[in-house]
Amino acid sequence: VGGIAIGDFFVDIVIYVFALVGTFEMIRALKDRLTKTEQILAYSFALLCIPIGVVMKTLLDWGVTSVGVCIIALTIALLSLLVFQHDETTLESVGLTFVASTYPTIFLSVMMIANHAQAPARLEPFAFDSRLLILFIFLLVPVVDAFAYLFGRFLGKKFPKKMAPVLSPK
């Protein structure tokens, strides 16, 4: 009573915008270390991966498969830069481009595919709401972060070298 119904399309747009902004921020942070072509490939991946995943999920139920194909295409394109632009492309810049383009987009594309999830046939008699999958994702992230903190706090001294001392000094 009195609630606002938010459609799947609106949720898709919000997730898509977050993916684009996340990719933009990752590229901006690494701008000095990436070539112009690598930046274009990263932006292209962010622009295309999520819409392709949603369309393929809706039409053929191939959402996750199509995202995997997008990752393979990005990998091939980035590795081909090592051949065709070997004078300005390094293995490090290819790796950074891959991380900058996939890190925000892959996690958010999974969220968008979860937004369009349908109940399996064996669960049809029961109530199913894809928004519960998205809620699960939002609840899972802080739980994983808390366990990572506890692991670092109590077992971090057992490891001789810190993994990311600049990001997490303590």
Residue pairs with C-beta under 8 A, 6 or more apart in sequence:
8 115
8 116
8 130
11 112
11 115
11 134
12 54
12 112
12 115
15 50
15 108
15 111
15 112
15 115
16 50
16 51
16 108
16 112
18 104
18 108
19 46
19 49
19 50
19 104
19 105
19 108
19 109
20 46
20 47
21 104
22 46
22 103
22 104
22 105
22 108
23 42
23 43
23 45
23 46
23 100
23 101
23 104
23 105
24 43
25 104
26 42
26 99
26 100
26 101
26 103
26 104
27 34
27 39
27 42
27 43
27 100
27 101
29 100
30 96
30 97
30 100
31 39
33 92
33 93
33 96
34 42
34 93
34 96
34 97
34 100
35 81
35 85
35 88
35 89
35 93
37 81
37 85
37 89
38 78
38 81
38 89
38 93
38 94
38 96
38 97
39 97
41 74
41 77
41 78
41 81
41 97
41 101
42 97
42 100
42 101
43 101
45 70
45 74
45 101
45 102
45 105
46 101
46 104
46 105
48 70
49 67
49 70
49 71
49 105
49 106
49 109
50 105
50 108
50 109
50 112
52 66
52 67
52 70
53 63
53 64
53 66
53 67
53 70
53 109
53 112
53 113
54 63
54 112
54 113
54 116
55 66
56 62
56 63
56 65
56 66
57 63
57 66
57 113
57 116
58 116
63 113
63 116
64 110
64 113
67 106
67 109
67 110
67 113
71 102
71 106
74 98
74 101
74 102
75 98
78 94
78 97
78 98
79 94
81 89
81 94
82 89
82 91
82 94
110 137
111 134
111 137
114 130
114 133
114 134
114 137
115 130
115 131
115 133
115 134
116 130
117 130
117 133
118 128
118 130
119 126
119 128
152 168
156 162
162 168
